[in-house]
């Protein structure tokens, strides 16, 4: 259900971007982003979701937007009583970036990701080791906004990924 909503939002954002331009993310440019999860679907978070990603612009369509590819690394830890679960995910991302002409500092983006999630369980109950072993491949969608304070640095807000909502800092490289 959540995945359908994210894909619907991604499609709407992509269609709505026809009248927008891609001034911040141009062909050959790249961005590094570090984020911390503010909202999570996990109940007993010990360490909130932390994410770092790299995005490289491969195609610039001018006023129609730009496409980037890159990688992502996510980490989080949750636990309850004597059960501790750590998630480590790494994978590839594909993004579509665009800016609103009247607000050049604001960059909107949407994207898809495919990743491998490694789940590590630490518990004194041996029967739970198997029950929590959910390591494997996954996929997801995300949307977000980045506001640049200057030519090199900005703040980001994203919906989707390991956290329901995350915020952080983005650097143009």
C-alpha positions in Angstrom: 0.0 0.0 0.0 2.8 2.4 1.0 4.7 1.5 -2.2 1.7 2.3 -4.4 1.4 5.7 -2.8 5.1 6.4 -3.3 5.0 5.4 -6.9 1.8 7.5 -7.5 3.5 10.5 -5.9 6.6 9.9 -8.0 4.5 9.8 -11.2 2.7 13.0 -10.2 6.0 14.8 -9.4 7.5 13.7 -12.7 4.4 14.8 -14.8 4.2 18.1 -12.9 7.8 18.9 -13.7 7.2 19.6 -17.4 7.0 23.3 -16.7 10.1 23.4 -14.5 13.8 23.6 -15.2 16.9 21.8 -14.1 19.4 24.6 -13.3 21.1 23.1 -10.1 21.9 19.5 -11.3 23.5 19.7 -14.7 25.3 17.0 -16.8 28.6 16.0 -15.2 27.8 17.5 -11.8 27.3 15.4 -8.7 25.9 15.7 -5.2 26.6 14.1 -1.8 23.9 13.9 0.7 23.8 12.9 4.4 20.4 12.5 6.1 18.9 11.4 9.4 15.4 9.8 9.7 12.9 12.0 11.5 9.9 9.7 11.1 10.3 5.9 10.9 7.8 3.0 10.6 9.9 1.1 13.2 8.6 1.1 16.8 11.7 0.7 19.0 14.4 2.8 17.3 17.7 2.9 19.2 19.7 4.6 16.4 17.5 6.5 13.9 17.9 5.8 10.2 21.1 7.4 8.8 21.6 7.6 5.1 24.4 8.8 2.8 24.1 9.0 -1.0 26.0 10.1 -4.1 24.2 11.2 -7.2 25.8 11.9 -10.6 24.0 13.7 -13.4 24.2 11.7 -16.6 21.6 13.5 -18.7 20.5 17.1 -18.7 17.3 18.0 -20.6 17.6 21.7 -19.9 14.2 23.1 -18.9 12.7 19.6 -18.8 14.9 18.3 -15.9 17.9 16.1 -15.5 18.6 12.4 -14.7 21.1 11.2 -12.1 22.4 7.8 -11.1 24.3 6.9 -7.9 24.6 4.9 -4.8 23.1 4.9 -1.3 24.0 3.5 2.1 21.5 3.3 4.9 21.9 2.2 8.6 19.6 1.9 11.6 19.3 0.0 14.8 16.2 -0.9 16.8 15.6 -3.0 19.8 13.3 -4.0 22.6 14.3 -5.7 25.9 17.0 -8.2 25.0 16.4 -8.1 21.2 18.6 -5.9 19.1 18.2 -5.6 15.3 20.5 -3.7 13.0 19.7 -2.9 9.3 22.4 -2.1 6.8 21.3 -1.4 3.3 23.3 -0.5 0.2 22.3 -0.1 -3.4 21.8 2.0 -6.5 19.5 5.0 -7.1 18.1 6.7 -10.2 16.9 10.2 -9.8 15.0 12.9 -11.7 15.8 16.6 -10.7 14.1 19.8 -11.5 13.9 23.4 -10.2 11.1 25.9 -10.2 12.3 28.9 -12.3 11.1 31.5 -9.8 13.0 29.8 -6.9 16.3 28.7 -8.3 17.7 27.7 -4.9 14.9 25.1 -4.5 15.5 21.7 -6.3 12.8 19.0 -6.3 13.6 15.4 -7.1 12.1 12.0 -7.2 13.7 8.6 -7.7 13.8 4.9 -7.5 16.2 2.6 -5.7 17.2 -1.0 -5.6 19.2 -2.3 -2.6 20.4 -5.2 -0.6 19.4 -5.0 3.1 21.5 -7.0 5.6 19.6 -7.6 8.9 21.7 -8.6 12.0 19.9 -9.9 15.0 21.4 -10.0 18.5 19.3 -11.8 21.1 19.5 -14.4 23.8 16.5 -16.2 22.3 17.9 -18.5 19.5 14.5 -19.2 17.9 14.2 -15.5 17.0 17.4 -15.5 14.9 15.5 -17.2 12.1 12.3 -15.2 12.5 14.1 -11.8 12.1 16.4 -12.9 9.3 14.9 -10.7 6.5 18.1 -10.0 4.6 17.6 -9.7 0.9 17.0 -7.4 -2.1 14.4 -4.7 -2.0 13.3 -1.7 -4.0 11.7 1.6 -3.2 10.7 5.1 -4.3 11.3 8.5 -2.8 10.6 12.2 -3.4 12.3 15.2 -1.9 13.4 18.8 -2.0 16.7 20.5 -1.6 17.2 24.2 -0.8 20.7 25.5 -1.6 22.1 28.3 0.6 25.0 28.9 -1.8 26.7 27.2 -4.8 28.0 24.3 -2.8 25.7 23.5 0.2 22.0 23.1 1.1 19.5 21.4 3.2 17.3 18.4 2.2 14.0 16.9 3.1 13.0 13.5 1.7 10.0 11.2 2.0 10.7 7.5 1.4 13.8 5.2 1.8 14.6 3.5 5.1 12.9 6.3 7.0 9.4 7.6 6.2 10.8 11.1 6.4 14.4 12.3 6.7 16.3 15.6 6.7 19.9 16.5 6.2 22.6 18.3 4.3 23.5 18.2 0.6 26.8 19.2 -1.0 27.4 19.9 -4.7 30.8 18.3 -5.6 
